[in-house]
């Protein structure tokens, strides 16, 4: 027996949502996104200073230290997939908060290259856990008609974390003399101690996240898959009232009757999962291979190639974060009006902008034109691919294996991100910035075609309804 789609959509739209409660628990879970964003980007501003301290000279060593955290991200995503369907979402989010705290202090105190890399990898585990579980948790507590906006809150906090990292990076070295040489940086306070504060400050929001997570409920949908109906109903009732709890319980019971067997990772290989699995993994990979994260992780190199000195580079990095925040807010207004149009717009716009950036680099155009194009690329990405990918990944997989499926998609995302981040210095050296951004433009064009042909619209539907429609 299939879920009545009209009933699901009508009842959900009529739910009297306890907005303050839903927003509160979503914002707490989204603190994982803030830490993800901060820890992910802080290395971009710290790069010229810790590389001078550790005497990093080669492109491969630079690529390794900037991408090593991604191995930890992959491990964290795998752990999330292995353990979140067994232990729940809340416990692992608490563990990620603790890891963020410890590793931020570890990076700040590192005195050798190997120690620094080890702490970065362990910090990546925290990012992998938070990046998988924060949007997953929010999607499971959010009513369908506001789910896109609430999951996008996680992306908003990621962006706030990015902006916070960029402004702290700039503030710490705001008095760095213009034209400072590598030798000056290495022997100065900036190269010896300043960059350490950029990492250490992460401990403050990490502790806040750790404490607050003890006061939010476990995911009610996860509890229902484990037969914990009483606490699940209590949370659902508090979110949308008794009628909402009845609706979700009824839909979940229907799906459970159709899927009696215990969920395993092998279920991801079932032929019925092929379509949804392909969509989730491809979108995750595309979100990274669209190339935007090289602007955050290698901002110094990109802006130097555009003719800026290091002091101006750090100001421009702060501009990128401000634009990122502004257009993430725009996405929150638009995302529940449709996921698919935003994804199509973002991939097409990036393809055009990267093509123009390539021509600027090729023709030797420097300064403001390139800065405007970089900010335009970030604006398009922040309003489309950045938030919508996480929303779609968190909502398209079946309830009983959502934790494992999201983890596999996020693992693919981090593998793609590692390849992107590690290869940028090499591509930049061999193809030049023009050829590199032309390559990213071609990838964005391929992403546009995939989205046009394969991505269904998911707005306004319950997770149970999406499961009936996508997994046949």
C-alpha positions in Angstrom: 0.0 0.0 0.0 1.5 3.4 -1.0 1.3 6.5 1.0 -1.5 8.8 -0.3 0.6 11.7 -1.7 -2.2 14.3 -1.7 -3.0 13.5 2.0 0.7 13.7 2.9 1.1 17.1 1.2 -2.2 18.5 2.5 -1.7 17.4 6.1 1.9 18.6 6.3 1.0 22.0 4.9 -1.7 22.3 7.6 0.6 21.5 10.5 0.8 24.1 13.2 4.6 24.1 13.6 6.1 25.1 16.9 8.5 27.4 14.9 10.6 28.6 17.9 11.3 25.0 19.0 12.1 23.7 15.6 14.4 26.7 14.8 16.1 26.3 18.2 17.0 22.7 17.8 18.0 23.2 14.2 20.3 26.1 15.1 22.0 24.0 17.8 22.6 21.2 15.3 23.8 23.7 12.8 26.6 24.8 15.1 28.3 21.7 13.6 28.1 23.5 10.3 29.7 26.7 11.8 32.7 24.7 13.1 32.9 22.8 9.7 33.1 26.2 7.9 35.6 27.8 10.3 37.9 24.8 10.4 37.6 24.2 6.7 38.6 27.8 5.7 40.9 29.0 8.5 43.8 27.3 6.8 43.5 29.6 3.8 44.4 32.7 5.7 46.9 30.9 7.9 48.6 29.3 4.9 51.4 31.9 4.2 52.4 32.0 7.9 52.5 28.3 8.9 54.1 27.4 5.5 56.9 29.9 6.4 57.1 28.5 9.9 57.3 24.9 8.6 59.5 25.8 5.6 57.1 24.3 3.1 58.5 25.0 -0.4 57.1 22.4 -2.9 53.7 22.4 -4.6 53.1 18.8 -3.6 53.8 19.6 0.1 51.6 22.6 0.0 48.8 20.6 -1.6 49.2 17.9 1.1 49.1 20.2 4.1 46.0 22.0 2.6 44.2 18.8 1.7 45.2 16.3 4.5 42.2 17.2 6.6 40.1 15.8 3.8 41.3 12.3 4.7 39.9 12.9 8.1 36.7 14.2 6.6 36.4 10.9 4.7 37.0 8.9 7.9 34.4 11.0 9.8 31.8 10.5 7.1 32.4 6.7 7.1 32.1 6.6 10.9 28.9 8.6 10.7 27.5 6.1 8.2 28.6 3.1 10.2 27.5 4.3 13.6 24.7 6.9 13.2 22.1 4.3 12.2 23.2 2.3 15.3 23.9 4.9 17.9 21.7 7.8 16.7 22.5 11.3 15.4 22.9 13.1 18.7 25.7 11.1 20.3 28.0 11.4 17.3 27.3 15.2 17.0 28.4 15.5 20.6 31.6 13.5 19.7 32.3 15.8 16.8 32.0 18.8 19.1 34.6 17.3 21.5 36.9 16.5 18.6 36.7 20.1 17.3 37.7 21.4 20.7 40.7 19.1 21.1 42.1 19.4 17.6 41.9 23.2 17.5 44.2 23.4 20.5 46.4 20.7 19.0 46.9 22.6 15.8 47.6 25.8 17.7 50.4 24.1 19.7 52.0 22.1 16.9 55.7 22.6 16.5 56.5 20.1 13.7 55.0 19.6 10.3 54.0 16.0 11.0 52.3 16.9 14.2 50.4 19.7 12.5 49.3 17.3 9.7 48.2 14.7 12.3 46.0 17.2 14.1 44.6 18.5 10.8 43.6 15.0 9.8 41.9 14.4 13.2 40.1 17.7 12.9 38.9 16.5 9.5 37.2 13.6 11.3 35.2 16.1 13.3 34.3 17.9 10.0 33.3 14.6 8.4 31.0 13.8 11.3 29.4 17.3 11.5 29.0 17.7 7.7 27.1 14.3 7.5 25.0 14.5 10.6 24.1 18.2 11.1 22.0 18.4 7.9 20.7 14.9 8.4 19.5 15.6 11.9 17.8 18.9 10.8 16.1 17.1 7.8 14.6 14.5 10.2 13.2 17.0 12.6 11.9 19.6 10.1 8.3 19.6 8.7 8.3 19.2 4.9 7.1 22.7 4.0 10.1 24.4 5.8 12.7 21.6 5.5 14.7 23.2 2.7 15.0 26.5 4.7 15.9 24.7 7.9 18.5 22.5 6.3 19.8 25.6 4.6 20.4 27.0 8.1 23.2 24.5 8.4 24.7 26.0 5.2 24.2 29.5 6.6 26.2 28.5 9.7 28.9 27.0 7.5 29.1 30.4 5.8 29.1 32.3 9.1 32.0 30.0 10.1 33.8 30.7 6.9 33.3 34.5 7.3 34.4 34.3 11.0 37.5 32.5 10.0 38.3 35.0 7.3 37.8 38.0 9.5 39.8 36.5 12.4 42.6 35.6 9.9 42.5 39.2 8.7 42.3 40.7 12.2 45.3 38.7 13.5 47.6 39.9 10.8 46.0 43.3 10.1 49.2 45.2 10.9 51.4 43.0 8.6 53.5 45.5 6.6 52.8 45.7 2.9 55.3 43.8 0.8 56.4 41.6 3.6 58.9 39.0 2.5 58.8 35.3 3.3 61.8 35.7 5.5 60.2 38.6 7.4 57.1 36.5 7.9 59.0 33.5 9.1 60.9 35.3 11.8 58.1 37.7 12.9 55.3 37.2 15.4 53.0 36.5 12.5 55.0 33.5 11.4 55.8 32.2 14.8 52.6 32.8 16.9 50.0 34.7 15.0 48.7 31.8 12.9 48.3 29.7 16.0 45.6 32.0 17.3 43.7 31.5 14.1 43.3 27.8 15.0 43.0 28.1 18.7 39.9 30.3 18.6 37.9 27.4 17.2 37.8 26.0 20.7 35.3 28.6 21.8 32.3 27.7 19.5 33.3 24.1 19.9 32.6 24.1 23.6 29.3 25.9 23.0 28.3 23.3 20.5 29.3 20.5 22.9 27.2 21.9 25.8 24.1 22.8 23.7 23.8 19.3 22.1 23.0 17.8 25.4 19.7 19.8 25.5 18.3 18.8 22.1 16.3 15.7 21.5 17.4 12.7 19.5 16.1 12.5 15.9 12.5 11.2 16.1 12.7 9.4 12.8 15.8 7.5 13.9 14.0 6.6 17.1 11.0 5.2 15.2 13.3 3.0 13.1 14.5 1.6 16.5 11.0 1.1 17.9 11.4 4.0 20.4 7.9 5.2 19.6 7.2 7.1 22.9 10.1 9.5 22.8 9.7 9.9 19.1 6.1 10.8 19.4 6.9 13.3 22.2 9.3 15.2 20.0 7.0 15.1 16.9 4.1 16.3 19.0 6.2 19.2 20.3 7.2 20.0 16.7 3.8 20.0 15.0 1.1 18.8 17.4 -0.7 15.4 17.8 -2.0 15.3 14.3 1.5 15.8 12.8 2.8 13.0 15.1 -0.1 10.7 13.9 0.7 11.4 10.3 4.4 10.7 10.5 3.8 7.6 12.6 1.3 6.3 10.1 3.6 6.9 7.1 6.5 5.4 8.9 4.5 2.3 9.8 3.5 1.8 6.2 7.1 2.0 5.0 8.2 -0.3 7.8 5.6 -2.9 6.8 7.0 -2.8 3.3 10.7 -3.1 4.5 10.8 -5.6 7.3 14.4 -6.6 6.8 17.2 -5.0 8.8 19.0 -2.3 6.9 22.6 -2.7 6.0 25.2 -1.0 3.7 24.4 -3.7 1.1 21.0 -2.2 0.7 22.7 0.7 -1.0 23.6 -1.6 -3.9 20.0 -2.8 -4.3 18.7 -2.1 -7.9 15.8 0.0 -6.4 18.4 2.3 -4.9 20.4 2.8 -8.2 18.7 6.0 -9.3 18.6 7.8 -6.0 22.1 6.6 -5.1 23.5 7.9 -8.4 21.8 11.3 -7.9 23.1 11.7 -4.3 26.7 10.7 -5.1 27.0 12.7 -8.4 25.6 15.9 -6.8 28.0 15.5 -3.9 31.0 15.1 -6.2 29.9 17.9 -8.5 29.5 20.3 -5.6 33.2 20.0 -5.0 34.5 19.6 -8.6 32.6 22.7 -9.6 35.9 24.3 -8.3 34.6 27.0 -5.8 36.5 25.6 -2.8 39.9 26.3 -4.4 39.0 30.0 -4.1 38.6 29.5 -0.4 41.6 27.2 0.2 44.0 28.9 -2.3 42.7 32.4 -2.1 46.3 33.6 -1.6 47.5 32.1 -4.9 44.4 33.1 -6.9 44.6 36.8 -5.8 48.4 37.0 -6.1 48.0 35.8 -9.7 45.5 38.6 -10.1 48.2 41.1 -9.1 47.4 41.7 -5.4 50.0 41.7 -2.5 49.4 39.7 0.7 47.8 42.5 2.7 45.2 43.2 0.0 44.8 39.4 -0.5 43.5 39.1 3.1 41.1 42.0 2.6 39.8 40.3 -0.6 39.4 37.0 1.3 37.1 38.9 3.8 35.1 40.2 0.9 34.6 36.7 -0.4 33.2 35.6 2.9 30.8 38.6 3.1 29.4 37.8 -0.4 29.1 34.2 0.6 27.0 35.1 3.7 24.7 37.5 1.8 23.8 35.1 -1.0 23.4 32.2 1.4 20.6 34.3 3.0 19.2 34.8 -0.5 19.2 31.0 -1.0 17.2 30.6 2.2 14.4 32.7 0.7 14.4 30.8 -2.5 15.1 27.2 -1.6 11.6 26.1 -0.6 10.3 27.4 -3.9 12.3 24.8 -5.8 15.6 22.9 -5.5 16.0 22.1 -9.2 15.9 25.7 -10.7 18.6 26.9 -8.2 20.9 24.0 -9.1 20.5 24.6 -12.8 21.2 28.3 -12.4 24.2 27.8 -10.2 25.9 25.3 -12.6 25.3 27.4 -15.7 26.4 30.6 -14.0 29.6 29.1 -12.7 30.5 27.7 -16.2 30.2 31.2 -17.7 32.1 33.0 -14.9 35.0 30.5 -14.9 35.3 30.8 -18.6 35.5 34.6 -18.3 38.1 34.2 -15.4 40.2 32.0 -17.7 40.2 34.6 -20.4 41.2 37.3 -17.9 44.2 35.3 -16.7 45.1 34.4 -20.3 45.0 38.0 -21.4 46.8 39.3 -18.4 43.9 41.2 -17.0 44.4 41.9 -13.3 42.8 43.7 -10.3 39.2 44.7 -10.1 37.8 42.7 -13.0 39.0 39.4 -11.6 37.9 40.3 -8.1 34.4 41.0 -9.4 34.3 37.6 -11.2 35.5 35.8 -8.1 32.8 37.4 -6.0 30.3 36.7 -8.7 31.2 33.0 -8.7 30.9 32.9 -4.9 27.5 34.6 -5.1 26.1 32.1 -7.6 27.5 29.1 -5.7 26.3 30.3 -2.3 22.7 30.9 -3.6 22.5 27.5 -5.3 24.9 24.5 -5.3 26.3 25.1 -1.8 23.0 24.8 0.2 20.8 22.9 -2.2 23.2 19.9 -2.5 23.2 19.4 1.2 19.4 19.7 1.3 18.9 17.1 -1.5 21.4 14.7 -0.1 19.7 14.8 3.3 16.2 14.2 2.0 16.3 11.8 -0.9 17.3 8.6 0.8 15.0 6.1 2.6 14.5 6.6 6.4 15.9 3.3 7.5 19.2 3.6 5.7 19.4 7.4 5.5 22.4 7.6 7.9 24.5 5.1 5.8 23.4 6.6 2.5 24.1 10.2 3.4 27.5 9.0 4.8 28.4 7.4 1.5 27.4 10.5 -0.5 29.3 12.7 1.9 32.3 10.4 1.7 32.2 10.8 -2.1 32.0 14.5 -1.5 35.2 14.5 0.6 37.1 12.2 -1.8 36.2 14.7 -4.6 37.2 17.6 -2.4 40.6 15.9 -1.6 41.2 15.4 -5.3 40.2 19.0 -6.1 42.3 20.5 -3.3 45.4 18.4 -3.8 45.5 18.8 -7.6 44.9 22.6 -7.8 48.6 23.6 -7.2 49.7 20.9 -9.7 47.1 22.0 -12.3 47.9 25.7 -11.7 51.6 25.0 -12.3 51.0 22.9 -15.5 48.0 24.6 -17.1 48.2 28.0 -15.5 45.3 29.7 -13.8 43.6 30.2 -17.2 43.6 26.5 -18.2 42.6 25.5 -14.7 39.5 27.6 -14.6 38.6 26.6 -18.1 38.7 23.0 -16.9 36.3 23.9 -14.0 34.0 25.6 -16.5 33.8 22.4 -18.5 32.9 20.4 -15.4 30.2 22.9 -14.5 28.7 22.5 -18.0 28.6 18.7 -17.5 27.0 19.2 -14.1 24.3 21.4 -15.7 23.4 18.6 -18.2 23.3 16.0 -15.4 20.9 18.1 -13.2 18.7 18.9 -16.2 18.3 15.2 -17.0 18.3 13.5 -13.6 17.4 15.7 -10.7 13.7 15.6 -9.6 12.0 18.4 -7.6 11.8 17.5 -3.9 10.2 20.6 -2.4 7.1 20.4 -0.1 7.1 16.6 0.2 7.6 14.5 3.4 10.6 12.3 3.6 8.3 9.3 3.6 6.6 10.5 0.4 10.0 11.1 -1.3 11.0 7.6 -0.4 7.9 6.2 -2.1 8.5 8.3 -5.2 12.3 7.8 -5.6 12.9 4.3 -4.4 10.8 1.9 -6.4 
